[in-house]
């Protein structure tokens, strides 16, 4: 369905003799590349007494997602051995993978209190 606009209807009237011209405007189509079901789920955590909120990015680590969002998290090795990227998860609307062997070894019983290595914790 085409909408018709006239130039004369868009301008204020003046003393000049303005001729109207019809303009054909095609209907607006939705972009098939835009995902309308974008998740707004987030993960909330602290690191060194600073609070962070990161949007859901399926399959990415918390660290990578936070860094791409411009958050300045502490990290070093990105392998799970140094422990510098340790975070405490406050609220998880996302769902994280279970703590892996590197996290279990580095954090031991802290894992049960919500501590994770942001370079190892992936969003499901």
C-alpha angles and dihedrals in degrees: 000000000000122000117216122213126182123216091222091058091056097052129068113252116262137179090258118096104251120189117215118234123194116232122196114221116193117225117265112258124203117247109246090207093063111092106219092192095064110159119240092190114130141189119226120203145149133231123181092348092307121118124223137186118197127184121237116273109176114231096005125114118251088243096053092046092049093048093050088052090056098254115146106225123172113248140141122173104023087210101092096250106099099048093213092125093059113146136176113229111223100176129005115196089160111057119240129215113258116270109279128219094273091053093045090051096045100039102026109175093004088079088073089057093056099268118144140165105250091211091059104034108094127194114241 
